[in-house]
Amino acid sequence: MARLSPVFIISGSFNQVVAGNDNTFALTNNGVIWGIGNGQFGQFATNTTIARSAPVQLTYSGWSYIDSRAGSI
């Protein structure tokens, strides 16, 4: 999933973005979390272990923050 230049992937207002070695998670102003990256351990709560090259919305909403370790799961 290496990219040579920036690519627009999603718009919106975000409160927090957490990035790790294999995953990135973003929390929107309305409490929704989006994730992108390697999903080998089920990080995206989609009942799969596949990598995501486009953002996927996590099924639960109402989050108020993301732990800084979330990107390194």
C-alpha positions in Angstrom: 0.0 0.0 0.0 2.9 2.3 -0.5 2.1 5.6 -2.1 4.4 8.1 -3.8 2.2 11.1 -3.3 -0.7 12.2 -1.0 -4.1 10.8 -1.8 -7.5 12.2 -0.7 -9.4 9.5 1.1 -12.1 11.0 3.2 -13.5 14.4 4.2 -14.9 15.6 7.5 -14.1 17.2 10.8 -11.8 15.1 13.0 -11.0 15.5 16.7 -8.2 13.0 16.7 -6.0 10.9 14.5 -3.8 8.0 15.8 -1.2 6.4 13.5 0.9 3.4 14.2 3.1 1.0 12.3 0.3 -0.8 10.5 -2.9 1.1 11.1 -4.4 4.6 11.3 -7.6 5.5 13.1 -9.5 8.8 12.9 -12.2 10.0 15.3 -14.8 12.4 13.8 -16.5 15.2 15.7 -19.7 13.2 15.9 -18.0 10.2 17.6 -17.4 7.8 14.6 -14.1 6.1 14.1 -12.6 5.3 10.7 -9.7 2.9 10.2 -7.3 2.1 7.5 -4.3 -0.3 7.2 -3.4 -3.9 8.1 -6.3 -5.7 9.7 -4.6 -9.0 10.4 -5.8 -9.0 14.1 -9.3 -7.8 13.4 -8.6 -4.2 14.3 -11.5 -2.9 12.2 -14.2 -5.0 14.0 -15.5 -6.3 10.6 -15.2 -10.0 11.4 -12.3 -10.2 8.9 -8.6 -10.1 9.1 -7.9 -8.4 5.8 -6.0 -5.2 5.1 -8.0 -2.1 4.2 -6.6 0.3 1.6 -9.7 2.5 1.9 -11.1 3.8 5.2 -13.7 1.6 6.9 -16.1 2.9 9.5 -16.0 1.0 12.8 -19.5 -0.3 13.6 -19.8 1.3 17.1 -20.2 5.0 17.3 -20.3 7.4 20.2 -16.5 7.4 20.9 -15.1 10.4 22.8 -11.3 9.6 22.3 -8.9 7.1 20.8 -6.1 5.7 22.9 -2.7 6.6 21.5 -1.7 2.9 21.4 -4.6 2.0 19.0 -2.6 2.5 15.9 -0.1 -0.1 17.0 -2.5 -3.0 17.8 
